[in-house]
Amino acid sequence: MQYMLIISTLNIDWQVIWPFFKVLGWLWASTSSNTLSIECLLPSSSSSLPLPLQKLLLSVSTPLMVLLALSAAHGLQAVYQHYRGRGQSGEGGSFSNMGVQLTQLSLVVLFFFWPMLNMTVLSLFACLRLDNSVQPPFVADALGLWWELDMNQQCFTGYHWKWALAVGVPGVLLVCIALPAALAAFIWRNRTHVDDSYFQLHYGFLVRSYRKDRAWYEAVVCFQTSAVIAISIFTAQTHLHYQALALTGAFALMGLLLAVFKPHA
């Protein structure tokens, strides 16, 4: 479902299933900054921070706010169970599982907002060429590359250069590379325990769809998702044939990996 929403942003004409894409976008709007317009909620003239950067920061902070809200709810539930157990048995409840629950919540929130985080960090490098050099008496007013999120800002100049280096580069390294690699390392480290009842109870959603010796394949799916999102962003202004060719190549590679590794149980 995530892939269908991502590829719907391309310029390919999906005549037959376009109504389904619209419904899917409405259902998935909370996880994508592209399907939910928030300009009316953000100050434009009263803030020194440009509106595109406000949207970017809001998109990045949304998973954190959701995680904090869920953690607070679980904390209140733990406090309630603690005092309820002490009142019934004379002994207090235990908070020993709070760390595991927070880890579970973090993984669930991360996977739910994974496409949006990828889109946000990669969109910092999405640039568009407006005008080409022309001969007099014609004049090209918009030479160079311009940021797609703010067409008044030239790419890698002014504030875009600072934010691309300060947020974009670390964001791409963290979201697109480090987090999937950390997931693969975590599953590989626990590869002998994937069938244990404790691991299945707390982290089974990561490995349940795969064979025991291919439990790490969820990390490959994360890399694939990042690749599809990169195609949807960086080919958005190219010719339709190039978009279709890049997308076909990506899905062909995914099919090849499935055929070689046979990860599913």
Secondary structure, DSSP 8 states (H G I E B T S, - for coil): -HHHHHHTTSS---TTTHHHHHHHHHHTGGG-TTSS--GGGS-SSS-SS-HHHHHHHHHHHHHHHHHHHHHHHHHHHHHHHHHHHHHHHSS----TTHHHHHHHHHHHHHHHTHHHHHHHHHHTT-EEE------TT---SS-SEEETT-TTSBTTSHHHHHHIIIIIHHHIIIIIIIHHHHHHHHHHHTGGGTTSHHHHHHHHHHHTTB-GGGTTHHHHHHHHHHHHHHHHHHTTTS-HHHHHHHHHHHHHHHHHHHHHH--B-
